[in-house]
Amino acid sequence: MAEGDAGSDQRQNEEIEAMAAIYGEEWCVIDDCAKIFCIRISDDIDDPKWTLCLQVMLPNEYPGTAPPIYQLNAPWLKGQERADLSNSLEEIYIQNIGESILYLWVEKIRDVLIQKSQMTEPGPDVKKKTEEEDVECEDDLILACQPENPVKALDFDISESQTDRRSTFQAHLAPVVCPKQVKMVLAKLYENKKIASATHNIYAYRIYCEDKQTFLQDCEDDGETAAGGRLLHLMEILNVRNVMVVVSRWYGGILLGPDRFKHINNCARNILVEKNYTNSPEESSKALGKNKKVRKDKKRSEH
């Protein structure tokens, strides 16, 4: 190993130890060998209103001649707000070339979140209803959202992970019978700091409304463009009902191209089959013809 590489490696290790000591449970190791880490940052540790996950990968040249490779993960962070925050982080790097900057980045992000919390705008909602018909369907199912054992209603299954070129994919499945449970499942999953630190948490769900003979369904890309729609399409083909699938992806620094969709859907299909949510291909084909009528839980925006 060259002397310069040895020096960078030592400085990285010292910075990693310091970050782990300073931030404790907020600091998460994704891949120690590849030096991929994530830190969950919020405006208030005890009562968070705004939260963001900063994922970083430290190249061999950092901190000497290259910055960390980073990704900002938050459902509410979009457009100009994302661009402004990215510009702020890059400006910090330019002003401190050759220095360890992870602490400066984290505290800059925290300052931004604190400023947002002090503004009048409310915190982010997981979902917002935009169609009266969907609210009506939720009211119809409200009794089903009050099970005798609420803990059991939040049980979810986890698949074995799949890895390709440092990217890791893992599916999570939970039974749901109304949109309220979708929010509860998401909240429960995000309590796991590794899941919360995933680069993308793509999900889709389908709920069957018995009285109206229709499906209430929706999906979310979480930054992985078109992945949510593909996942929902898979669930339609398999004719699954009253179930939600979340596929987490931890990006490893190497672009996978279309292969990423294959891994996302493979993970989802495997767990749906394993948990007996799928019919035979013949039954699915017949059911698709009978149950084409669906309603969206909200209007999806294109990313």
N, C-alpha and C positions, 0 to 999 in steps of 0.2 A: 504494500500500500504506500502511495506517495506521501511525503511529509505533509503536504497541504491537505490531502484527503483525511489523514489521521487527525489533523488539527480541527477540521470541520466536523468530523465525527464526534470528537470529544466535546466541542462546543454545543453540538446538537444534543448530546446526551445530558450535558449540564442543564441546558434550557428545558429539556423534557422533564427532568427531575424537579426543577424549580416550578414548572407549571403544575405538575401533579401535586406538589406540596402546597402551592398557593390556592388551587381551585378544588382540590379534593374530589368529591363525587361528581362535580361538574365536568371534570376531565375524563375522557374515555379513550382507551387504546383500541383502535380498529384493527390495525395490522402492525405489530411491533417491528417485524423484519423489513417491511416496506416503508416504515415510519409514517404511517397514516394515523392521524389522531382527530378527535372531535371534542369540542367543548360546547356545552349548553350554556348560553348566556341569557340572562333575564334582567329586567329593570329592577326587580325586587326578589331576592331569594325566598323570603318568607311568604310573600303574596304576589307572585308574578302576574303581570298583565300582558306584557309583550315578551316573547321568547324567540330566540334565534339559535340555530346550531351552526357553528363555524367548523368546517372540516378542512384539515390541512394535510398536505403530503410534503415532507422535507426532502428535496433533491440533494444529491451529494455535494453540490456546489453551494448550498446554503450553510451559513449566512454570508460566506465570502463574496460570491459573485452572482448569486441567483436568489430570487425571492421564494417563499413557500408557494406551492401550488394550492389554491384554496377554492372552496365553494361555500356559498352562503345558502342555508336551507331554512326557509320559513314560508308557510303557505301564503302569508299576507305580503311578503316582500316581492314586489313586481315593478316593472317599468322604471320610471325615473328615480324612484326611491332606491331600488336596487343599484342603479347606475351610480347614484350619488354616493352610496355607501362603499361601493367598489372603488370609486375614485379616491375616496378618503383613505382607504387602506393602501392603495398604490402610492399615494402621496407620502404616507408614513414611511413606506419602504424606500422611496427615492431620497427622503430626508435622512435616512439612517442606513444607507448601503453599507454592508459589511458588518452590521450589528444584528443581534438577536431581537426580533420585533414581535414575537407572538404575544407577549404581555401587552405591548402597546396596541396591537390590533384588538385584543379582547376588550381592553378598557375603552377604546374608541367606540366599539360596537355597543358596549354597555351604556356609554354616555348618550348615544343615539336613542337607545331604548328608553332611557330615563326621560329624555326630552319628549319622546312620544307619549309616555305615560302622563306627563304633566300637561299635555294638550287636552282639549276637550273631547277629541274623538274617542269613541269606545274601543275596547279591545277587540281582537278578531273573533268572528264567529266561525265555528267549524262548518256550518251550512246555513243558508238562508232560503226560506221557501219563497218562491216567486209565482206559483200557480195555485189558484184557489182549490182546484180539484185535488191537488196533492195534500193540502191541509185537511180537506174533507176525508181523504182516505186515511190519514194519520189518526183523525178523531175516531173513525170506525174501528181502528185497531188499538185504541188506547188501553182497553182491558188486557189485551195480549201483552202489553208493555208493563204490566204489573204482575209478574209471576210470583208464585208463593215463595220461591227461593231466588231472590235477586242475584245472589252470588253465582248461582248456576247459570243464570241467563248471560253472564259475562264470561263464561268459560270460553276459551278459544284453543284451537289446536295449532301446532307449529310443525312445519315440514322440515325434512333434512335440507340443508343448504346446498346450493350448486355454485361452483366457482369456475370462472373462465377468465383467463388473462387478468387476474387479480380482482376482478369484480365478483362480488358474492351476492347471490339471490336467495331469498328465503320467503316462503309463503306462510301466512297466518289465516286461519279460518274461524268464523264464529257464526252461530245461528242468530238470525235477526228476524223480527216480525213487524217492525215499524221503524221509521227514521230516527226516533228517539234512541233506540238501541244502537243504531249506527254510530251516533255521537258517543254513546257510552263505551262502545268497543274501542273506538279511536282513542278516547281519553285513557282507557285502561292500557292499551298498547303503548301509548306514549309515556306511561310511567316507567317503562323499561328504557333505560338511558341508551342502550345500544340500538334499539329500534328507533328511538327518537333521533339518534345521530345518523341514521341512514341518509344517503344522498337523496334517495327518492323513496317514498312510501306510496306506491300505486294501489288504488283499491277500486272495487266495484261491488255492487250488491243488487240482488233481485228479491223483491217481496211480493208474494201473491196475495191479492185482495179477493177473498172467496166470494163476497157478495157481489162484486162488480165484474168478476171473471177477468181481471186485468192484472198486469204486473206493474208495481212501482219500482223503478230501478234508476240507478245513476252510477257515475264513475268519476274518478279524479286522477289526473296525470301526475300531480305533484312535481312538475318540472320535467318529467320524462315524456316529451311531446308524443301524443297519440297512443301512449301505452294503456291508459285507462279505457279508452274506447275499444281497443283490441281485447283487453281483458273482459270487458262486458260482452263483447261479441262472442267470445269463447263460452261464457256462461249461458248466453242465449242458445248457442248451438247445442250445448250439453243439457239445456232445459232444466237448469237447477232453480230451486226456489227457496225463499226464506233463509238465505245464506249470504254472508259477506266474505270476500277474500281480499286480504292485503298482502301485496308482494313488496318486500323491502329490498332495495339494491344499495350496496355499498360500493361506490365507484373506486376502482383501483388505479386510475391514472392512464389506462389504455382504452381508447375508443373501440367499441365492439360492433358498431354499425347495426344492421338489421338483426344480428344475432341476439341482441339484448331482448328483443321482443319474443324470440323463440324461448329464451330462458325464463322470462316472466310468465309466459303462458304455460310452459312445461311445469313450472313450480305450482301454478294454480291448478292445472288439470290433475296433477299427481295427488294433491291433497284433497280435491273434490272426489276423486275416484276412491282414495283410501278411506274417506269418511262416508262413503256410500251416498253421495248426493247426486250421482249421475245415473241416468237410465241407460239401457242398451242403445246402440246407434239407431235401431229401427224405431224404438219408442220415442227417442229424441226427435227424429224426423217427423213422426206423426204429430207429436206435441207442438212442434214449431209451427206446423200448418194451422193448428187449432188456436194457438195462443200468440198470434202476432200483435194483438192489441196491447200496447204498453203505454205507460205514462212516465215522464221524466220527473225526478224529484226537484230538479232545478234546471235552469238553462245553462248548459256548459259553454264556457268560453274557450276559444281556440288559443293555443299557446304558440 
